[in-house]
Amino acid sequence: MSGPAQVREELEKAASLVGTARRLLDTGTMVDLSALEGKVRTICAQLAAMGREQGRELVPGMEALIGDLDRLAESIRDRCQPLLERLGGG
């Protein structure tokens, strides 16, 4: 079982991956998000396995990661929208 310190570290790693993905998208580089998906899956499993009180202290980090993921999704939509419109599926 992982403690809050280990999960906090994983949250920081995931946030770093999201930031890197957004920067790459901004430069027009395609991004492989499979590592991020696995990282988020691991974090969720670790949180589910810990007690409520332990998990409670990680809420701000999770909220920040969710916000980062939302901004990444928006960046992906912005990047893909012109292509979808050209293909007629916009």
Sequence and secondary structure as in RCSB ss.txt:
>XXXX:A:sequence
MSGPAQVREELEKAASLVGTARRLLDTGTMVDLSALEGKVRTICAQLAAMGREQGRELVPGMEALIGDLDRLAES
IRDRCQPLLERLGGG
>XXXX:A:secstr
   HHHHHHHHHHHHHHHHHHHHHHHTT     HHHHHHHHHHHHHHHHS HHHHHTTHHHHHHHHHHHHHHHHH
HHHHHHHHHHHTT  
